[in-house]
Amino acid sequence: MALFAVHYTYSPTTTDGRDTHRATHRAWLADLLEQKVLVSSGPYVEGSGALIIAEGNDLESVQQLFAQDPFAIENLVETSTITEWKPVMGAFA
């Protein structure tokens, strides 16, 4: 399994929608954590987006998985970038 960095960018215009759907989004992430797909996740402090670290077989499968995120389904993510990540030192290496 490879690690992938999923970067979400949020628009200020979707704040209310994210507040409405945050519990569902976090429940979806918690399910991924239980399945050992999610490694870590959290929003950027200034509110511009979020970083999610996930395990997956390949880029296409991770893209398909994150298309199922309630935030994505509700069009609350302005941009999403998924990049395979190869840590060489530290906690994730």
C-alpha positions, 0 to 999 in steps of 0.5 A: 500500500502506498501513502497519498496526501489529499489536499482540500481547498475550501471556499469561504462561500461553503462555510455554512454547508461544511458546518451542516455536513461536518458530522457526516464528513467526520463519520465517513473519515472515522469509518476509513480510520477503522478500516485502516485506510485513513492515517491522519486528517485535519483542517488547516488552522486558518480554514483554507482547507484540509490535509488527509493522509490515506493509504491506497493501492493506486491513485485512481482508487484513492480518487474514487474513494474521495469522490464518496466524501460527503463534502465532495458529494455536496460540492463543498470542496473547491479543489482537491489534489491527491498525490502519492507521497513517499516519506523517507524519515519520521513518523510516516516513514 
